[in-house]
Amino acid sequence: MELEKIVKGLRASLSPKQKGDGKDMLLMSLSFAVLVYISQRIVCAYCAWKSFNHSSW
């Protein structure tokens, strides 16, 4: 009983108040930017590793 109230309170506080809430949009765009940055770094490191590996042969 008490746990259900806590879970419902957490859901209400974590969900955006209205669709497209400003804070929600900011967090989504920030996380997307971090994802793109990390994936670019992974691709760059992979290409550098492949070119380094290829030149040693």
C-alpha positions in Angstrom: 0.0 0.0 0.0 2.6 2.5 1.1 5.0 1.4 -1.7 2.3 2.0 -4.3 1.9 5.6 -3.1 5.7 6.1 -3.3 5.9 4.7 -6.8 2.9 6.8 -8.0 4.6 9.9 -6.5 7.9 9.1 -8.2 6.1 8.6 -11.6 4.3 11.9 -11.2 7.4 13.8 -10.3 9.6 12.3 -13.1 7.1 12.6 -15.9 6.9 15.9 -17.7 4.1 18.1 -16.7 2.9 18.8 -20.2 4.0 17.3 -23.5 7.1 19.0 -24.8 8.1 20.4 -21.4 11.1 22.8 -21.7 13.2 20.9 -19.3 12.3 17.6 -21.0 13.3 18.9 -24.4 16.5 20.3 -23.1 17.5 16.9 -21.5 16.5 15.0 -24.6 18.6 17.3 -26.9 21.5 17.2 -24.5 21.5 13.4 -24.3 21.3 13.2 -28.1 24.2 15.6 -28.5 26.3 13.5 -26.1 25.3 10.3 -28.0 26.4 11.9 -31.3 29.7 13.1 -29.8 30.5 9.7 -28.4 29.7 7.9 -31.6 31.8 10.3 -33.6 34.7 9.6 -31.2 34.2 5.8 -31.6 34.3 6.1 -35.4 37.3 8.3 -35.3 39.2 6.0 -33.0 38.2 3.0 -35.2 39.4 4.7 -38.4 42.7 5.7 -36.7 43.2 2.2 -35.4 42.5 0.7 -38.9 44.9 3.1 -40.6 47.6 2.4 -38.0 47.0 -1.3 -38.3 47.1 -1.1 -42.1 50.4 0.9 -42.2 52.2 -1.6 -40.0 51.8 -4.4 -42.6 
